[in-house]
C-alpha cells in the first residue's frame, strides 16, 4: 500500500530512516516471504467472473488461518478490506467489491502482511484472461522500471537517483508517473521514513544506508499522470480514465547492494544483488 507523498519530501527535505537491527531484519525477511506467498497463492483464482471481494476473502483467510499473520490494510485508517485490488484505470488503494472481473481486465493486487510485529508489503499485476496489447505492455514496462530501480539500490545511492531512473524509463515509452503517491520506509510501522518518489532529479534526496528497509512501487499511467480520489476517500483513479499499472517489492539495503524481501518464485531477478 503506497504512501501519500508529502510536500516536505517533494521539496527534497531529508527525513531520517529507521536502520534495522539484525534481529529486525530477520523478522522483515519472514514477513516479506509471507506477503510474497499470498500473491503466489491467489494467482489461480484471478479469472473472469470472480469478484475482487471473493479474492479478498481468500487472501484474508489464507493470511489469518494458514500464515497465522495479520492483514495490515484491514482497518488501517479505516480501510475496510484485507487487500487492495486496483482494476484497469484504478491507480491504487482500490477497495474489493462485488463486481465480477471480466476478460481483458488488468488488476493490481496489493498485499501487506504483519508477522511478529513487522510488515511485508508487495504487489503484482495480474491479467484476467487474455489482456489487451496495451494493458500487457503497460504492465511489463512498469515491472521493468521497478527492476531497473531495484538493481540500483546500494548504500550511497540517493532517492532522487532512483526516482529519476524510473521516470526516464517509463516516460521513454510515452507513459507517465503518478506523483501524489509513493514508496516508503517499512518495518514495525506500515509507513516509515523515507518516502520514495518514482520521479525526481539525480543527485538529490536522502542517501541509502545499509539496514534500511523500503518499498519501491512505481505507479505508471498509459495516459496523463493526473489522478483523482473517489468519494470513498481511498480509491485513486486516472483522471483521463487511462489504464494504470503498479508493481511493488519490499527491499533491504545491504552493505554492498540489495536483498528483495518479497521475491516470488515466478520472478527471474536475483533475490540478492551485489555491487
KACORCOR-V906461 format. One record per pair of residues at least 12 apart in sequence whose ideal C-beta (glycine too) atoms are under 6 Angstrom apart, sorted by the first residue. I is the first residue (numbers start at 1). J is the second residue. If there is no record, write none. Layout:
I & J
I & J
//
This chain:
1 & 73
1 & 84
1 & 110
1 & 112
2 & 92
2 & 181
2 & 217
3 & 182
3 & 184
3 & 191
3 & 195
5 & 180
5 & 182
9 & 195
12 & 204
12 & 205
14 & 206
15 & 193
15 & 194
16 & 193
17 & 185
17 & 193
17 & 194
17 & 212
18 & 187
18 & 192
19 & 211
20 & 211
20 & 213
27 & 116
27 & 118
28 & 118
28 & 213
28 & 261
29 & 261
30 & 115
31 & 113
31 & 115
31 & 118
31 & 119
31 & 120
32 & 120
32 & 250
32 & 261
32 & 262
34 & 67
34 & 69
34 & 113
34 & 115
34 & 120
35 & 111
35 & 113
35 & 120
35 & 122
35 & 262
36 & 122
36 & 262
36 & 264
38 & 59
38 & 111
39 & 111
39 & 124
39 & 264
40 & 264
41 & 62
42 & 59
45 & 58
46 & 126
48 & 102
48 & 103
48 & 128
48 & 129
49 & 100
50 & 101
51 & 98
51 & 100
52 & 85
52 & 96
52 & 97
53 & 96
53 & 97
53 & 98
56 & 81
56 & 82
56 & 83
56 & 96
59 & 82
59 & 83
60 & 82
63 & 113
69 & 113
69 & 115
70 & 114
72 & 112
72 & 114
72 & 119
72 & 190
73 & 112
81 & 95
81 & 96
83 & 109
83 & 111
84 & 110
85 & 109
86 & 108
87 & 105
87 & 107
88 & 105
88 & 243
89 & 237
89 & 238
89 & 241
90 & 237
91 & 178
91 & 219
91 & 227
91 & 236
91 & 244
92 & 181
92 & 219
92 & 236
93 & 234
93 & 235
93 & 236
94 & 235
95 & 234
101 & 128
103 & 128
103 & 129
104 & 132
105 & 128
106 & 125
106 & 131
106 & 135
106 & 139
107 & 126
108 & 123
108 & 125
108 & 246
110 & 123
117 & 188
119 & 186
119 & 190
120 & 250
120 & 262
121 & 186
121 & 215
121 & 250
122 & 248
122 & 249
122 & 262
123 & 246
123 & 248
125 & 139
125 & 245
135 & 243
138 & 222
138 & 243
138 & 245
139 & 245
141 & 173
142 & 218
142 & 220
142 & 245
142 & 247
143 & 247
145 & 166
145 & 169
145 & 170
145 & 218
146 & 218
146 & 247
147 & 269
148 & 165
148 & 169
149 & 162
149 & 165
149 & 166
149 & 216
151 & 273
153 & 251
153 & 258
154 & 257
154 & 275
155 & 208
155 & 209
155 & 210
156 & 207
157 & 208
158 & 205
158 & 207
159 & 196
159 & 205
159 & 206
160 & 200
160 & 201
160 & 202
160 & 204
160 & 205
161 & 202
163 & 197
163 & 198
163 & 199
163 & 200
164 & 200
164 & 201
164 & 202
166 & 198
166 & 218
167 & 199
170 & 220
175 & 220
176 & 221
176 & 224
176 & 225
177 & 198
177 & 199
177 & 225
178 & 219
178 & 225
178 & 227
179 & 199
180 & 227
182 & 195
182 & 196
182 & 197
183 & 196
183 & 215
183 & 216
183 & 217
184 & 215
185 & 214
186 & 213
186 & 215
186 & 250
187 & 213
194 & 206
196 & 214
196 & 216
198 & 218
208 & 253
210 & 253
210 & 255
212 & 253
213 & 252
214 & 251
215 & 248
215 & 250
217 & 248
219 & 246
220 & 245
221 & 238
221 & 242
221 & 244
222 & 242
222 & 243
223 & 240
223 & 242
224 & 240
226 & 239
227 & 239
249 & 262
250 & 262
256 & 274
256 & 275
257 & 273
257 & 274
257 & 275
258 & 273
259 & 272
//
